[in-house]
């Protein structure tokens, strides 16, 4: 039973992914009704695709990943295209999370004087240099703009 829940959670994480940031954008731009219709249609398509993939996995005696199944059933050339597609897709996913993470971090740290770079001590590398660092809590107090420390 534990393996089942682990598999379900992995699938949920892959399906939802960065869409949790994109879905509200689509609803704002397209309107609620259009967004809801699109969401339902895409959910149905995703369910069919995952069901077809599950059937392939269950009916194949050996265990593979998607590019392995593609190579097995559609040939080596198509398998190479599948590997390249997976690499490009994963790179795009990582890029999306990097951009979204930066936007969220920037929004969360807007109230800090100097922005995120100062909180993350990036200003030491590109700003005043190590001469700006003082002993004790004084430096932390200056970074976070707390005069009482």
SELO-481130 format. One record per residue (C-alpha): residue number from 1; z, y, x negated; residue in one letter. Coordinates in Angstrom, 1 decimal. Layout:
N
+-----+--------+--------+--------+------+
|  nr |     zz |     yy |     xx | rest |
+-----+--------+--------+--------+------+
| NUM |      Z |      Y |      X |    a |
...
+-----+--------+--------+--------+------+
//
This chain:
149
+-----+--------+--------+--------+------+
|  nr |     zz |     yy |     xx | rest |
+-----+--------+--------+--------+------+
|   1 |    0.0 |    0.0 |    0.0 |    x |
|   2 |    0.8 |    2.3 |   -2.9 |    x |
|   3 |   -2.8 |    1.9 |   -4.3 |    x |
|   4 |   -4.2 |    2.8 |   -0.9 |    x |
|   5 |   -2.3 |    6.1 |   -0.7 |    x |
|   6 |   -3.2 |    6.9 |   -4.3 |    x |
|   7 |   -6.9 |    6.3 |   -3.5 |    x |
|   8 |   -6.6 |    8.4 |   -0.3 |    x |
|   9 |   -4.9 |   11.3 |   -2.2 |    x |
|  10 |   -7.6 |   11.2 |   -5.0 |    x |
|  11 |  -10.3 |   11.4 |   -2.3 |    x |
|  12 |   -8.6 |   14.2 |   -0.5 |    x |
|  13 |   -8.3 |   16.1 |   -3.8 |    x |
|  14 |  -11.9 |   15.6 |   -4.6 |    x |
|  15 |  -13.2 |   16.5 |   -1.1 |    x |
|  16 |  -11.1 |   19.6 |   -0.6 |    x |
|  17 |  -11.1 |   20.9 |   -4.2 |    x |
|  18 |  -12.1 |   24.5 |   -4.6 |    x |
|  19 |  -13.3 |   24.5 |   -1.0 |    x |
|  20 |   -9.9 |   25.7 |    0.0 |    x |
|  21 |  -10.9 |   29.0 |   -1.6 |    x |
|  22 |  -14.4 |   29.0 |   -0.2 |    x |
|  23 |  -13.8 |   28.1 |    3.4 |    x |
|  24 |  -12.0 |   31.3 |    4.4 |    x |
|  25 |  -14.9 |   33.3 |    2.7 |    x |
|  26 |  -17.4 |   31.4 |    4.9 |    x |
|  27 |  -15.4 |   32.0 |    8.0 |    x |
|  28 |  -15.1 |   35.8 |    7.3 |    x |
|  29 |  -18.8 |   36.2 |    6.5 |    x |
|  30 |  -20.4 |   33.9 |    9.1 |    x |
|  31 |  -17.9 |   34.3 |   11.9 |    x |
|  32 |  -15.4 |   31.8 |   13.3 |    x |
|  33 |  -17.8 |   29.9 |   15.6 |    x |
|  34 |  -20.5 |   29.5 |   12.9 |    x |
|  35 |  -17.9 |   28.6 |   10.3 |    x |
|  36 |  -16.2 |   26.0 |   12.5 |    x |
|  37 |  -19.5 |   24.4 |   13.4 |    x |
|  38 |  -20.5 |   24.3 |    9.7 |    x |
|  39 |  -17.1 |   22.9 |    8.7 |    x |
|  40 |  -17.3 |   20.1 |   11.3 |    x |
|  41 |  -20.9 |   19.2 |   10.4 |    x |
|  42 |  -20.1 |   19.1 |    6.6 |    x |
|  43 |  -17.0 |   17.0 |    7.3 |    x |
|  44 |  -19.1 |   14.5 |    9.2 |    x |
|  45 |  -21.7 |   14.4 |    6.4 |    x |
|  46 |  -19.0 |   14.0 |    3.8 |    x |
|  47 |  -17.4 |   11.2 |    5.8 |    x |
|  48 |  -20.7 |    9.3 |    6.0 |    x |
|  49 |  -21.4 |    9.7 |    2.3 |    x |
|  50 |  -17.9 |    8.5 |    1.3 |    x |
|  51 |  -18.2 |    5.6 |    3.7 |    x |
|  52 |  -21.6 |    4.6 |    2.2 |    x |
|  53 |  -20.1 |    4.8 |   -1.3 |    x |
|  54 |  -17.1 |    2.7 |   -0.2 |    x |
|  55 |  -19.5 |    0.0 |    1.2 |    x |
|  56 |  -21.3 |   -0.1 |   -2.1 |    x |
|  57 |  -18.0 |   -0.4 |   -4.0 |    x |
|  58 |  -16.7 |   -3.2 |   -1.7 |    x |
|  59 |  -19.9 |   -5.2 |   -1.7 |    x |
|  60 |  -20.4 |   -5.1 |   -5.5 |    x |
|  61 |  -18.5 |   -7.8 |   -7.4 |    x |
|  62 |  -18.1 |   -5.8 |  -10.6 |    x |
|  63 |  -16.3 |   -2.5 |  -10.8 |    x |
|  64 |  -18.2 |    0.6 |  -11.8 |    x |
|  65 |  -18.1 |    4.4 |  -11.4 |    x |
|  66 |  -20.9 |    6.1 |   -9.5 |    x |
|  67 |  -23.4 |    6.3 |  -12.4 |    x |
|  68 |  -22.8 |    2.6 |  -13.0 |    x |
|  69 |  -23.6 |    1.7 |   -9.4 |    x |
|  70 |  -26.7 |    3.9 |   -9.5 |    x |
|  71 |  -27.9 |    2.2 |  -12.7 |    x |
|  72 |  -27.2 |   -1.2 |  -11.2 |    x |
|  73 |  -29.0 |   -0.7 |   -7.9 |    x |
|  74 |  -31.6 |    2.0 |   -8.8 |    x |
|  75 |  -32.4 |    1.4 |  -12.5 |    x |
|  76 |  -31.5 |    2.8 |  -15.9 |    x |
|  77 |  -33.5 |    6.0 |  -15.6 |    x |
|  78 |  -31.9 |    7.0 |  -12.3 |    x |
|  79 |  -28.5 |    6.0 |  -13.9 |    x |
|  80 |  -29.2 |    8.5 |  -16.7 |    x |
|  81 |  -30.0 |   11.2 |  -14.1 |    x |
|  82 |  -26.7 |   10.3 |  -12.3 |    x |
|  83 |  -24.7 |   10.7 |  -15.6 |    x |
|  84 |  -26.3 |   14.1 |  -16.3 |    x |
|  85 |  -25.7 |   15.2 |  -12.7 |    x |
|  86 |  -22.0 |   14.1 |  -13.0 |    x |
|  87 |  -21.6 |   16.0 |  -16.2 |    x |
|  88 |  -23.1 |   19.2 |  -14.8 |    x |
|  89 |  -21.1 |   18.8 |  -11.6 |    x |
|  90 |  -17.8 |   18.4 |  -13.5 |    x |
|  91 |  -18.6 |   21.3 |  -15.7 |    x |
|  92 |  -19.4 |   23.4 |  -12.7 |    x |
|  93 |  -16.1 |   22.3 |  -11.1 |    x |
|  94 |  -14.1 |   23.2 |  -14.2 |    x |
|  95 |  -15.9 |   26.6 |  -14.3 |    x |
|  96 |  -15.1 |   27.3 |  -10.6 |    x |
|  97 |  -11.4 |   26.5 |  -11.2 |    x |
|  98 |  -11.3 |   28.6 |  -14.3 |    x |
|  99 |  -12.8 |   31.6 |  -12.4 |    x |
| 100 |  -10.6 |   31.1 |   -9.3 |    x |
| 101 |   -7.5 |   30.6 |  -11.5 |    x |
| 102 |   -8.2 |   33.8 |  -13.3 |    x |
| 103 |   -8.7 |   35.7 |  -10.0 |    x |
| 104 |   -5.4 |   34.3 |   -8.6 |    x |
| 105 |   -3.5 |   35.0 |  -11.8 |    x |
| 106 |   -4.9 |   38.6 |  -11.9 |    x |
| 107 |   -3.9 |   39.2 |   -8.3 |    x |
| 108 |   -0.4 |   37.8 |   -8.9 |    x |
| 109 |    0.2 |   39.9 |  -11.9 |    x |
| 110 |   -1.3 |   43.2 |  -10.7 |    x |
| 111 |    2.1 |   44.8 |  -10.3 |    x |
| 112 |    3.0 |   44.1 |  -13.9 |    x |
| 113 |    2.4 |   47.2 |  -16.2 |    x |
| 114 |   -0.5 |   46.4 |  -18.4 |    x |
| 115 |   -1.7 |   43.4 |  -16.5 |    x |
| 116 |   -1.9 |   39.8 |  -17.3 |    x |
| 117 |   -2.9 |   40.2 |  -20.9 |    x |
| 118 |    0.4 |   41.9 |  -21.7 |    x |
| 119 |    2.5 |   39.3 |  -19.9 |    x |
| 120 |    0.7 |   36.5 |  -21.7 |    x |
| 121 |    1.2 |   38.4 |  -25.0 |    x |
| 122 |   -2.6 |   38.7 |  -25.5 |    x |
| 123 |   -2.0 |   42.4 |  -26.5 |    x |
| 124 |   -0.4 |   41.1 |  -29.7 |    x |
| 125 |   -3.8 |   39.8 |  -30.8 |    x |
| 126 |   -6.0 |   42.6 |  -29.6 |    x |
| 127 |   -3.8 |   45.6 |  -29.2 |    x |
| 128 |   -1.1 |   47.0 |  -31.5 |    x |
| 129 |   -0.7 |   43.8 |  -33.5 |    x |
| 130 |    2.6 |   42.2 |  -34.7 |    x |
| 131 |    4.1 |   45.6 |  -35.6 |    x |
| 132 |    4.8 |   46.1 |  -31.9 |    x |
| 133 |    7.2 |   43.1 |  -31.8 |    x |
| 134 |   10.9 |   43.9 |  -32.0 |    x |
| 135 |   13.9 |   41.7 |  -32.3 |    x |
| 136 |   15.7 |   40.2 |  -29.3 |    x |
| 137 |   15.1 |   40.9 |  -25.7 |    x |
| 138 |   13.7 |   44.4 |  -26.3 |    x |
| 139 |   10.2 |   43.2 |  -26.5 |    x |
| 140 |   10.4 |   41.1 |  -23.3 |    x |
| 141 |   12.0 |   44.1 |  -21.6 |    x |
| 142 |    9.1 |   46.3 |  -22.7 |    x |
| 143 |    6.4 |   43.8 |  -21.6 |    x |
| 144 |    7.9 |   43.5 |  -18.1 |    x |
| 145 |    8.7 |   47.2 |  -17.9 |    x |
| 146 |   12.4 |   46.7 |  -17.3 |    x |
| 147 |   14.2 |   49.7 |  -18.7 |    x |
| 148 |   17.7 |   48.3 |  -18.1 |    x |
| 149 |   17.3 |   45.4 |  -20.6 |    x |
+-----+--------+--------+--------+------+
//
